[in-house]
Amino acid sequence: MLVAAAVLEGAAGVLGIAGLALCTMAVASVTRQRVAKMEIPPSELARQQFGRFRAATSAGVSAWRTMPSGPPVDGLRPEREASRR
């Protein structure tokens, strides 16, 4: 009975690995097809998004640096005033 259980466990392991390999190949194939149908290559798309990210970040930093440091008028600057002390 112990030998039969070991054989069944081994067969289940082999079938599991085969299923995992088959699933991985199917996902890779679908991914390749999707990338091939894209109008813009993924590297160019990433480059565009990174450019947008950099522009938004520099705009935010610029707005934060040019914020007036007088007394808070609308209650939005108490954290900044406290951080300067």
Phi and psi restraints in degrees (range 20) as a CNS / XPLOR table:
assign (resid 1 and name C) (resid 2 and name N)
       (resid 2 and name CA) (resid 2 and name C) 1.0 -66.9 20.0 2
assign (resid 2 and name N) (resid 2 and name CA)
       (resid 2 and name C) (resid 3 and name N) 1.0 -39.7 20.0 2
assign (resid 2 and name C) (resid 3 and name N)
       (resid 3 and name CA) (resid 3 and name C) 1.0 -65.3 20.0 2
assign (resid 3 and name N) (resid 3 and name CA)
       (resid 3 and name C) (resid 4 and name N) 1.0 -43.0 20.0 2
assign (resid 3 and name C) (resid 4 and name N)
       (resid 4 and name CA) (resid 4 and name C) 1.0 -62.7 20.0 2
assign (resid 4 and name N) (resid 4 and name CA)
       (resid 4 and name C) (resid 5 and name N) 1.0 -39.3 20.0 2
assign (resid 4 and name C) (resid 5 and name N)
       (resid 5 and name CA) (resid 5 and name C) 1.0 -65.1 20.0 2
assign (resid 5 and name N) (resid 5 and name CA)
       (resid 5 and name C) (resid 6 and name N) 1.0 -41.7 20.0 2
assign (resid 5 and name C) (resid 6 and name N)
       (resid 6 and name CA) (resid 6 and name C) 1.0 -64.2 20.0 2
assign (resid 6 and name N) (resid 6 and name CA)
       (resid 6 and name C) (resid 7 and name N) 1.0 -40.8 20.0 2
assign (resid 6 and name C) (resid 7 and name N)
       (resid 7 and name CA) (resid 7 and name C) 1.0 -64.2 20.0 2
assign (resid 7 and name N) (resid 7 and name CA)
       (resid 7 and name C) (resid 8 and name N) 1.0 -44.3 20.0 2
assign (resid 7 and name C) (resid 8 and name N)
       (resid 8 and name CA) (resid 8 and name C) 1.0 -64.2 20.0 2
assign (resid 8 and name N) (resid 8 and name CA)
       (resid 8 and name C) (resid 9 and name N) 1.0 -39.8 20.0 2
assign (resid 8 and name C) (resid 9 and name N)
       (resid 9 and name CA) (resid 9 and name C) 1.0 -62.0 20.0 2
assign (resid 9 and name N) (resid 9 and name CA)
       (resid 9 and name C) (resid 10 and name N) 1.0 -43.5 20.0 2
assign (resid 9 and name C) (resid 10 and name N)
       (resid 10 and name CA) (resid 10 and name C) 1.0 -63.3 20.0 2
assign (resid 10 and name N) (resid 10 and name CA)
       (resid 10 and name C) (resid 11 and name N) 1.0 -43.0 20.0 2
assign (resid 10 and name C) (resid 11 and name N)
       (resid 11 and name CA) (resid 11 and name C) 1.0 -64.2 20.0 2
assign (resid 11 and name N) (resid 11 and name CA)
       (resid 11 and name C) (resid 12 and name N) 1.0 -39.5 20.0 2
assign (resid 11 and name C) (resid 12 and name N)
       (resid 12 and name CA) (resid 12 and name C) 1.0 -64.6 20.0 2
assign (resid 12 and name N) (resid 12 and name CA)
       (resid 12 and name C) (resid 13 and name N) 1.0 -38.9 20.0 2
assign (resid 12 and name C) (resid 13 and name N)
       (resid 13 and name CA) (resid 13 and name C) 1.0 -63.8 20.0 2
assign (resid 13 and name N) (resid 13 and name CA)
       (resid 13 and name C) (resid 14 and name N) 1.0 -43.7 20.0 2
assign (resid 13 and name C) (resid 14 and name N)
       (resid 14 and name CA) (resid 14 and name C) 1.0 -63.6 20.0 2
assign (resid 14 and name N) (resid 14 and name CA)
       (resid 14 and name C) (resid 15 and name N) 1.0 -44.6 20.0 2
assign (resid 14 and name C) (resid 15 and name N)
       (resid 15 and name CA) (resid 15 and name C) 1.0 -64.3 20.0 2
assign (resid 15 and name N) (resid 15 and name CA)
       (resid 15 and name C) (resid 16 and name N) 1.0 -38.0 20.0 2
assign (resid 15 and name C) (resid 16 and name N)
       (resid 16 and name CA) (resid 16 and name C) 1.0 -63.7 20.0 2
assign (resid 16 and name N) (resid 16 and name CA)
       (resid 16 and name C) (resid 17 and name N) 1.0 -44.2 20.0 2
assign (resid 16 and name C) (resid 17 and name N)
       (resid 17 and name CA) (resid 17 and name C) 1.0 -65.2 20.0 2
assign (resid 17 and name N) (resid 17 and name CA)
       (resid 17 and name C) (resid 18 and name N) 1.0 -40.2 20.0 2
assign (resid 17 and name C) (resid 18 and name N)
       (resid 18 and name CA) (resid 18 and name C) 1.0 -64.1 20.0 2
assign (resid 18 and name N) (resid 18 and name CA)
       (resid 18 and name C) (resid 19 and name N) 1.0 -40.6 20.0 2
assign (resid 18 and name C) (resid 19 and name N)
       (resid 19 and name CA) (resid 19 and name C) 1.0 -64.9 20.0 2
assign (resid 19 and name N) (resid 19 and name CA)
       (resid 19 and name C) (resid 20 and name N) 1.0 -41.2 20.0 2
assign (resid 19 and name C) (resid 20 and name N)
       (resid 20 and name CA) (resid 20 and name C) 1.0 -63.1 20.0 2
assign (resid 20 and name N) (resid 20 and name CA)
       (resid 20 and name C) (resid 21 and name N) 1.0 -42.3 20.0 2
assign (resid 20 and name C) (resid 21 and name N)
       (resid 21 and name CA) (resid 21 and name C) 1.0 -64.2 20.0 2
assign (resid 21 and name N) (resid 21 and name CA)
       (resid 21 and name C) (resid 22 and name N) 1.0 -43.0 20.0 2
assign (resid 21 and name C) (resid 22 and name N)
       (resid 22 and name CA) (resid 22 and name C) 1.0 -63.0 20.0 2
assign (resid 22 and name N) (resid 22 and name CA)
       (resid 22 and name C) (resid 23 and name N) 1.0 -43.3 20.0 2
assign (resid 22 and name C) (resid 23 and name N)
       (resid 23 and name CA) (resid 23 and name C) 1.0 -63.6 20.0 2
assign (resid 23 and name N) (resid 23 and name CA)
       (resid 23 and name C) (resid 24 and name N) 1.0 -42.5 20.0 2
assign (resid 23 and name C) (resid 24 and name N)
       (resid 24 and name CA) (resid 24 and name C) 1.0 -61.8 20.0 2
assign (resid 24 and name N) (resid 24 and name CA)
       (resid 24 and name C) (resid 25 and name N) 1.0 -42.4 20.0 2
assign (resid 24 and name C) (resid 25 and name N)
       (resid 25 and name CA) (resid 25 and name C) 1.0 -65.2 20.0 2
assign (resid 25 and name N) (resid 25 and name CA)
       (resid 25 and name C) (resid 26 and name N) 1.0 -37.9 20.0 2
assign (resid 25 and name C) (resid 26 and name N)
       (resid 26 and name CA) (resid 26 and name C) 1.0 -66.3 20.0 2
assign (resid 26 and name N) (resid 26 and name CA)
       (resid 26 and name C) (resid 27 and name N) 1.0 -42.9 20.0 2
assign (resid 26 and name C) (resid 27 and name N)
       (resid 27 and name CA) (resid 27 and name C) 1.0 -65.5 20.0 2
assign (resid 27 and name N) (resid 27 and name CA)
       (resid 27 and name C) (resid 28 and name N) 1.0 -41.0 20.0 2
assign (resid 27 and name C) (resid 28 and name N)
       (resid 28 and name CA) (resid 28 and name C) 1.0 -63.5 20.0 2
assign (resid 28 and name N) (resid 28 and name CA)
       (resid 28 and name C) (resid 29 and name N) 1.0 -39.8 20.0 2
assign (resid 28 and name C) (resid 29 and name N)
       (resid 29 and name CA) (resid 29 and name C) 1.0 -65.2 20.0 2
assign (resid 29 and name N) (resid 29 and name CA)
       (resid 29 and name C) (resid 30 and name N) 1.0 -44.7 20.0 2
assign (resid 29 and name C) (resid 30 and name N)
       (resid 30 and name CA) (resid 30 and name C) 1.0 -64.5 20.0 2
assign (resid 30 and name N) (resid 30 and name CA)
       (resid 30 and name C) (resid 31 and name N) 1.0 -39.4 20.0 2
assign (resid 30 and name C) (resid 31 and name N)
       (resid 31 and name CA) (resid 31 and name C) 1.0 -64.4 20.0 2
assign (resid 31 and name N) (resid 31 and name CA)
       (resid 31 and name C) (resid 32 and name N) 1.0 -43.6 20.0 2
assign (resid 31 and name C) (resid 32 and name N)
       (resid 32 and name CA) (resid 32 and name C) 1.0 -60.4 20.0 2
assign (resid 32 and name N) (resid 32 and name CA)
       (resid 32 and name C) (resid 33 and name N) 1.0 -43.0 20.0 2
assign (resid 32 and name C) (resid 33 and name N)
       (resid 33 and name CA) (resid 33 and name C) 1.0 -63.5 20.0 2
assign (resid 33 and name N) (resid 33 and name CA)
       (resid 33 and name C) (resid 34 and name N) 1.0 -40.9 20.0 2
assign (resid 33 and name C) (resid 34 and name N)
       (resid 34 and name CA) (resid 34 and name C) 1.0 -67.0 20.0 2
assign (resid 34 and name N) (resid 34 and name CA)
       (resid 34 and name C) (resid 35 and name N) 1.0 -42.4 20.0 2
assign (resid 34 and name C) (resid 35 and name N)
       (resid 35 and name CA) (resid 35 and name C) 1.0 -64.2 20.0 2
assign (resid 35 and name N) (resid 35 and name CA)
       (resid 35 and name C) (resid 36 and name N) 1.0 -37.9 20.0 2
assign (resid 35 and name C) (resid 36 and name N)
       (resid 36 and name CA) (resid 36 and name C) 1.0 -66.1 20.0 2
assign (resid 36 and name N) (resid 36 and name CA)
       (resid 36 and name C) (resid 37 and name N) 1.0 -29.8 20.0 2
assign (resid 36 and name C) (resid 37 and name N)
       (resid 37 and name CA) (resid 37 and name C) 1.0 -84.5 20.0 2
assign (resid 37 and name N) (resid 37 and name CA)
       (resid 37 and name C) (resid 38 and name N) 1.0 -8.9 20.0 2
assign (resid 37 and name C) (resid 38 and name N)
       (resid 38 and name CA) (resid 38 and name C) 1.0 -68.7 20.0 2
assign (resid 38 and name N) (resid 38 and name CA)
       (resid 38 and name C) (resid 39 and name N) 1.0 139.5 20.0 2
assign (resid 38 and name C) (resid 39 and name N)
       (resid 39 and name CA) (resid 39 and name C) 1.0 -72.1 20.0 2
assign (resid 39 and name N) (resid 39 and name CA)
       (resid 39 and name C) (resid 40 and name N) 1.0 -37.8 20.0 2
assign (resid 39 and name C) (resid 40 and name N)
       (resid 40 and name CA) (resid 40 and name C) 1.0 -111.6 20.0 2
assign (resid 40 and name N) (resid 40 and name CA)
       (resid 40 and name C) (resid 41 and name N) 1.0 130.7 20.0 2
assign (resid 40 and name C) (resid 41 and name N)
       (resid 41 and name CA) (resid 41 and name C) 1.0 -61.3 20.0 2
assign (resid 41 and name N) (resid 41 and name CA)
       (resid 41 and name C) (resid 42 and name N) 1.0 148.8 20.0 2
assign (resid 41 and name C) (resid 42 and name N)
       (resid 42 and name CA) (resid 42 and name C) 1.0 -56.2 20.0 2
assign (resid 42 and name N) (resid 42 and name CA)
       (resid 42 and name C) (resid 43 and name N) 1.0 -35.8 20.0 2
assign (resid 42 and name C) (resid 43 and name N)
       (resid 43 and name CA) (resid 43 and name C) 1.0 -65.7 20.0 2
assign (resid 43 and name N) (resid 43 and name CA)
       (resid 43 and name C) (resid 44 and name N) 1.0 -39.8 20.0 2
assign (resid 43 and name C) (resid 44 and name N)
       (resid 44 and name CA) (resid 44 and name C) 1.0 -68.7 20.0 2
assign (resid 44 and name N) (resid 44 and name CA)
       (resid 44 and name C) (resid 45 and name N) 1.0 -39.4 20.0 2
assign (resid 44 and name C) (resid 45 and name N)
       (resid 45 and name CA) (resid 45 and name C) 1.0 -62.1 20.0 2
assign (resid 45 and name N) (resid 45 and name CA)
       (resid 45 and name C) (resid 46 and name N) 1.0 -42.9 20.0 2
assign (resid 45 and name C) (resid 46 and name N)
       (resid 46 and name CA) (resid 46 and name C) 1.0 -63.7 20.0 2
assign (resid 46 and name N) (resid 46 and name CA)
       (resid 46 and name C) (resid 47 and name N) 1.0 -40.1 20.0 2
assign (resid 46 and name C) (resid 47 and name N)
       (resid 47 and name CA) (resid 47 and name C) 1.0 -63.3 20.0 2
assign (resid 47 and name N) (resid 47 and name CA)
       (resid 47 and name C) (resid 48 and name N) 1.0 -41.5 20.0 2
assign (resid 47 and name C) (resid 48 and name N)
       (resid 48 and name CA) (resid 48 and name C) 1.0 -64.0 20.0 2
assign (resid 48 and name N) (resid 48 and name CA)
       (resid 48 and name C) (resid 49 and name N) 1.0 -45.9 20.0 2
assign (resid 48 and name C) (resid 49 and name N)
       (resid 49 and name CA) (resid 49 and name C) 1.0 -64.2 20.0 2
assign (resid 49 and name N) (resid 49 and name CA)
       (resid 49 and name C) (resid 50 and name N) 1.0 -37.6 20.0 2
assign (resid 49 and name C) (resid 50 and name N)
       (resid 50 and name CA) (resid 50 and name C) 1.0 -66.4 20.0 2
assign (resid 50 and name N) (resid 50 and name CA)
       (resid 50 and name C) (resid 51 and name N) 1.0 -37.9 20.0 2
assign (resid 50 and name C) (resid 51 and name N)
       (resid 51 and name CA) (resid 51 and name C) 1.0 -62.6 20.0 2
assign (resid 51 and name N) (resid 51 and name CA)
       (resid 51 and name C) (resid 52 and name N) 1.0 -41.9 20.0 2
assign (resid 51 and name C) (resid 52 and name N)
       (resid 52 and name CA) (resid 52 and name C) 1.0 -63.2 20.0 2
assign (resid 52 and name N) (resid 52 and name CA)
       (resid 52 and name C) (resid 53 and name N) 1.0 -41.3 20.0 2
assign (resid 52 and name C) (resid 53 and name N)
       (resid 53 and name CA) (resid 53 and name C) 1.0 -60.9 20.0 2
assign (resid 53 and name N) (resid 53 and name CA)
       (resid 53 and name C) (resid 54 and name N) 1.0 -45.7 20.0 2
assign (resid 53 and name C) (resid 54 and name N)
       (resid 54 and name CA) (resid 54 and name C) 1.0 -63.7 20.0 2
assign (resid 54 and name N) (resid 54 and name CA)
       (resid 54 and name C) (resid 55 and name N) 1.0 -40.7 20.0 2
assign (resid 54 and name C) (resid 55 and name N)
       (resid 55 and name CA) (resid 55 and name C) 1.0 -64.6 20.0 2
assign (resid 55 and name N) (resid 55 and name CA)
       (resid 55 and name C) (resid 56 and name N) 1.0 -43.8 20.0 2
assign (resid 55 and name C) (resid 56 and name N)
       (resid 56 and name CA) (resid 56 and name C) 1.0 -65.9 20.0 2
assign (resid 56 and name N) (resid 56 and name CA)
       (resid 56 and name C) (resid 57 and name N) 1.0 -39.4 20.0 2
assign (resid 56 and name C) (resid 57 and name N)
       (resid 57 and name CA) (resid 57 and name C) 1.0 -65.5 20.0 2
assign (resid 57 and name N) (resid 57 and name CA)
       (resid 57 and name C) (resid 58 and name N) 1.0 -45.4 20.0 2
assign (resid 57 and name C) (resid 58 and name N)
       (resid 58 and name CA) (resid 58 and name C) 1.0 -67.1 20.0 2
assign (resid 58 and name N) (resid 58 and name CA)
       (resid 58 and name C) (resid 59 and name N) 1.0 -33.8 20.0 2
assign (resid 58 and name C) (resid 59 and name N)
       (resid 59 and name CA) (resid 59 and name C) 1.0 -66.2 20.0 2
assign (resid 59 and name N) (resid 59 and name CA)
       (resid 59 and name C) (resid 60 and name N) 1.0 -41.4 20.0 2
assign (resid 59 and name C) (resid 60 and name N)
       (resid 60 and name CA) (resid 60 and name C) 1.0 -65.5 20.0 2
assign (resid 60 and name N) (resid 60 and name CA)
       (resid 60 and name C) (resid 61 and name N) 1.0 -42.5 20.0 2
assign (resid 60 and name C) (resid 61 and name N)
       (resid 61 and name CA) (resid 61 and name C) 1.0 -64.4 20.0 2
assign (resid 61 and name N) (resid 61 and name CA)
       (resid 61 and name C) (resid 62 and name N) 1.0 -42.1 20.0 2
assign (resid 61 and name C) (resid 62 and name N)
       (resid 62 and name CA) (resid 62 and name C) 1.0 -62.7 20.0 2
assign (resid 62 and name N) (resid 62 and name CA)
       (resid 62 and name C) (resid 63 and name N) 1.0 -43.6 20.0 2
assign (resid 62 and name C) (resid 63 and name N)
       (resid 63 and name CA) (resid 63 and name C) 1.0 -64.3 20.0 2
assign (resid 63 and name N) (resid 63 and name CA)
       (resid 63 and name C) (resid 64 and name N) 1.0 -39.3 20.0 2
assign (resid 63 and name C) (resid 64 and name N)
       (resid 64 and name CA) (resid 64 and name C) 1.0 -67.4 20.0 2
assign (resid 64 and name N) (resid 64 and name CA)
       (resid 64 and name C) (resid 65 and name N) 1.0 -40.8 20.0 2
assign (resid 64 and name C) (resid 65 and name N)
       (resid 65 and name CA) (resid 65 and name C) 1.0 -70.5 20.0 2
assign (resid 65 and name N) (resid 65 and name CA)
       (resid 65 and name C) (resid 66 and name N) 1.0 -30.4 20.0 2
assign (resid 65 and name C) (resid 66 and name N)
       (resid 66 and name CA) (resid 66 and name C) 1.0 -92.9 20.0 2
assign (resid 66 and name N) (resid 66 and name CA)
       (resid 66 and name C) (resid 67 and name N) 1.0 5.8 20.0 2
assign (resid 66 and name C) (resid 67 and name N)
       (resid 67 and name CA) (resid 67 and name C) 1.0 -67.1 20.0 2
assign (resid 67 and name N) (resid 67 and name CA)
       (resid 67 and name C) (resid 68 and name N) 1.0 133.3 20.0 2
assign (resid 67 and name C) (resid 68 and name N)
       (resid 68 and name CA) (resid 68 and name C) 1.0 -61.1 20.0 2
assign (resid 68 and name N) (resid 68 and name CA)
       (resid 68 and name C) (resid 69 and name N) 1.0 148.6 20.0 2
assign (resid 68 and name C) (resid 69 and name N)
       (resid 69 and name CA) (resid 69 and name C) 1.0 -106.6 20.0 2
assign (resid 69 and name N) (resid 69 and name CA)
       (resid 69 and name C) (resid 70 and name N) 1.0 16.3 20.0 2
assign (resid 69 and name C) (resid 70 and name N)
       (resid 70 and name CA) (resid 70 and name C) 1.0 -71.6 20.0 2
assign (resid 70 and name N) (resid 70 and name CA)
       (resid 70 and name C) (resid 71 and name N) 1.0 -171.6 20.0 2
assign (resid 70 and name C) (resid 71 and name N)
       (resid 71 and name CA) (resid 71 and name C) 1.0 -63.4 20.0 2
assign (resid 71 and name N) (resid 71 and name CA)
       (resid 71 and name C) (resid 72 and name N) 1.0 146.0 20.0 2
assign (resid 71 and name C) (resid 72 and name N)
       (resid 72 and name CA) (resid 72 and name C) 1.0 -64.4 20.0 2
assign (resid 72 and name N) (resid 72 and name CA)
       (resid 72 and name C) (resid 73 and name N) 1.0 127.6 20.0 2
assign (resid 72 and name C) (resid 73 and name N)
       (resid 73 and name CA) (resid 73 and name C) 1.0 -95.0 20.0 2
assign (resid 73 and name N) (resid 73 and name CA)
       (resid 73 and name C) (resid 74 and name N) 1.0 -40.0 20.0 2
assign (resid 73 and name C) (resid 74 and name N)
       (resid 74 and name CA) (resid 74 and name C) 1.0 -114.8 20.0 2
assign (resid 74 and name N) (resid 74 and name CA)
       (resid 74 and name C) (resid 75 and name N) 1.0 11.6 20.0 2
assign (resid 74 and name C) (resid 75 and name N)
       (resid 75 and name CA) (resid 75 and name C) 1.0 78.6 20.0 2
assign (resid 75 and name N) (resid 75 and name CA)
       (resid 75 and name C) (resid 76 and name N) 1.0 11.0 20.0 2
assign (resid 75 and name C) (resid 76 and name N)
       (resid 76 and name CA) (resid 76 and name C) 1.0 -97.5 20.0 2
assign (resid 76 and name N) (resid 76 and name CA)
       (resid 76 and name C) (resid 77 and name N) 1.0 -7.3 20.0 2
assign (resid 76 and name C) (resid 77 and name N)
       (resid 77 and name CA) (resid 77 and name C) 1.0 -113.6 20.0 2
assign (resid 77 and name N) (resid 77 and name CA)
       (resid 77 and name C) (resid 78 and name N) 1.0 9.8 20.0 2
assign (resid 77 and name C) (resid 78 and name N)
       (resid 78 and name CA) (resid 78 and name C) 1.0 -64.4 20.0 2
assign (resid 78 and name N) (resid 78 and name CA)
       (resid 78 and name C) (resid 79 and name N) 1.0 -31.8 20.0 2
assign (resid 78 and name C) (resid 79 and name N)
       (resid 79 and name CA) (resid 79 and name C) 1.0 -65.8 20.0 2
assign (resid 79 and name N) (resid 79 and name CA)
       (resid 79 and name C) (resid 80 and name N) 1.0 -39.7 20.0 2
assign (resid 79 and name C) (resid 80 and name N)
       (resid 80 and name CA) (resid 80 and name C) 1.0 -67.9 20.0 2
assign (resid 80 and name N) (resid 80 and name CA)
       (resid 80 and name C) (resid 81 and name N) 1.0 -40.5 20.0 2
assign (resid 80 and name C) (resid 81 and name N)
       (resid 81 and name CA) (resid 81 and name C) 1.0 -64.6 20.0 2
assign (resid 81 and name N) (resid 81 and name CA)
       (resid 81 and name C) (resid 82 and name N) 1.0 -40.0 20.0 2
assign (resid 81 and name C) (resid 82 and name N)
       (resid 82 and name CA) (resid 82 and name C) 1.0 -68.2 20.0 2
assign (resid 82 and name N) (resid 82 and name CA)
       (resid 82 and name C) (resid 83 and name N) 1.0 -32.7 20.0 2
assign (resid 82 and name C) (resid 83 and name N)
       (resid 83 and name CA) (resid 83 and name C) 1.0 -74.9 20.0 2
assign (resid 83 and name N) (resid 83 and name CA)
       (resid 83 and name C) (resid 84 and name N) 1.0 -18.4 20.0 2
assign (resid 83 and name C) (resid 84 and name N)
       (resid 84 and name CA) (resid 84 and name C) 1.0 -81.1 20.0 2
assign (resid 84 and name N) (resid 84 and name CA)
       (resid 84 and name C) (resid 85 and name N) 1.0 -16.8 20.0 2
